Amino acid sequence: MTLMIARRLGSTVFVLFGVVLIVFLLLQLVPGDPARTILGAGATEAAVESLRRELGLDQSVAAQFFTYLGGLLTGDFGRSLTVNQPVLDIILPRFQNTMVLSFAALVLCIAIGVPLGIIAARKQYGIFDRVSMFVSLAGASVPVYWLGLMLIGIFSLQLGWFPTSGMTNPRSPGSGVTDNLIYLVLPAIAAASVPLAVIARMTRSVMVDTMEQDYIRTLRASGIPERSILWKHCLRNALPPIVTVIGLQIGYLLGGVIFVEVVFSWPGLGYQLYTSITQNDMPLVQAGVLFIALVFVIVNLLTDTAVGLLDPRTRRKVTA
């Protein structure tokens, strides 16, 4: 197990380096001059050239990359071009808000998706199975931003049950956890729609395959209660692929939540990325993408570790 984690950590370093390199090179292709963005359209050419030298933009692309990489290793992500503040001071609070939304959506995905898949597998080809799988397929097919707009139109504008946007009440921002949860409900439902459907369908598929194995038939022939077979044997052996797909959906949440944050004006990292792209603030865009990539890599590492603990066969494949 230790060897498997060590190998995963080693590959993680190379993946992160590749992400840093790709993000840096792609943003080099974005049109626009950061120096002119900072100084404004009315700045003189002399002032723009002076700022370019100060920022190191007159150096070669390779020199700029190694300067940027050295700053990352020391915790310096640069300064925002639009507000002239350290990038980390802007990104970290937004990143925390995104994690709150992603965690709430993940709780919904696991609490609803896994039991839904298990019950559908237990009642295979029944009415519940057909209806639940149809609903999950529809949920996976609906664009997240469209669902968010529909939720706002129905539950906010028509029924008035939930607020339309934001994270807290601007009139009383410190009103408490209950107020924050009210603002969290609709964005979490919208963000969870696709991952929940994928988890439910994957859970059903894995459970059906497990329930058709020979050892499960042997357990039934031995007179063991069906509930005990379902929860103690089928689910236990089906957990590794279920955990794997949950880990993959966490990565989807971090990327797909951008649309949810824009629709609901949720002050998270996705909304900040959208704003930074429209303002051509490349340091903020780079930092936001790197934060998402870092969390995605860490989640994959934790998922592989969890699967290794649940299924010893995966550890033998890695160490072989």
Secondary structure, 3 states (H helix, E strand, C coil): CHHHHHHHHHHHHHHHHHHHHHHHHHHHCCCCCHHHHHHCCCCCHHHHHHHHHHHCCCCCHHHHHHHHHHHHHCCCCCECCCCCCEHHHHHHHHHHHHHHHHHHHHHHHHHHHHHHHHHHHHCCCCHHHHHHHHHHHHHHHCCHHHHHHHHHHHHHHHCCCCCCCCCCCCCCCCCCHHHHHHHHHHHHHHHHHHHHHHHHHHHHHHHHHHHCCHHHHHHHHCCCCHHHHHHHHHHHHHHHHHHHHHHHHHHHHHHHHHHHHHHHCCCCHHHHHHHHHHCCCHHHHHHHHHHHHHHHHHHHHHHHHHHHHHCHHHHHHHHC
